[in-house]
Amino acid sequence: MPSSFTATPKAKAQAKYLRKNLSPPESVLWHHFRRNQLGVRIRRQHPIGPYIADFYCISARLVIEVDGSTHRAEQRKHDQQRDAWMAERGVQVLRISARDVSTNLEGIVRTVRKITDE
């Protein structure tokens, strides 16, 4: 992994905490992603540089972010900066809404599978 991907100590500590405290939509997705169920390894709450990805597939260079219903304007600005940082490093970011996890789970799983199969 390039040195720009090296997690900061703060991100590592926060990721460890977040792994133990997944949001309900993240927990549902993790149930479908864990143990290589999609044929690729996906990590949860994975630190990348100064950021923590909700889910990360190293082999596909794919970050999967679950956006809650409380995403305000300042959060969206932070997300844009984060997405740009990831894109500069060749990492694709897939943003899904927490609502979609409950209403379109199979569609999300198909989309992730399609991206990771490429």
JOUR-V658361 format. One record per pair of residues at least 12 apart in sequence whose C-alpha atoms are under 7 Angstrom apart, sorted by the first residue. I is the first residue (numbers start at 1). J is the second residue. D is the distance in Angstrom with one decimal. If there is no record, write none. Layout:
I_J_D ; I_J_D
//
This chain:
4_49_6.1 ; 5_48_5.0 ; 5_49_4.6 ; 6_48_6.2 ; 6_49_5.0 ; 7_47_5.4 ; 7_48_5.1 ; 7_49_4.1 ; 7_50_5.9 ; 8_49_5.9 ; 8_50_5.6 ; 11_47_5.7 ; 11_50_5.9 ; 11_51_6.3 ; 11_52_6.4 ; 12_47_5.9 ; 15_45_5.3 ; 15_46_6.3 ; 15_47_6.2 ; 15_52_6.3 ; 18_45_6.4 ; 19_44_6.7 ; 19_45_5.7 ; 25_98_5.7 ; 25_101_6.0 ; 26_66_6.9 ; 38_113_6.2 ; 41_57_6.1 ; 42_55_6.4 ; 42_56_5.5 ; 42_57_4.5 ; 43_55_5.4 ; 43_56_5.2 ; 43_57_6.4 ; 44_56_6.5 ; 53_65_6.6 ; 54_66_6.8 ; 60_116_5.3 ; 61_91_4.9 ; 61_92_6.3 ; 62_91_5.7 ; 62_92_4.9 ; 62_93_5.9 ; 63_91_7.0 ; 63_92_6.1 ; 63_93_4.7 ; 63_94_6.1 ; 64_93_5.9 ; 64_94_4.8 ; 64_95_6.0 ; 65_94_6.2 ; 65_95_4.8 ; 65_96_6.2 ; 66_95_6.1 ; 66_96_5.1 ; 66_97_5.5 ; 66_98_5.8 ; 67_95_6.8 ; 67_96_6.0 ; 67_97_4.7 ; 67_98_5.7 ; 68_97_6.1 ; 68_98_5.1 ; 69_98_6.9
//
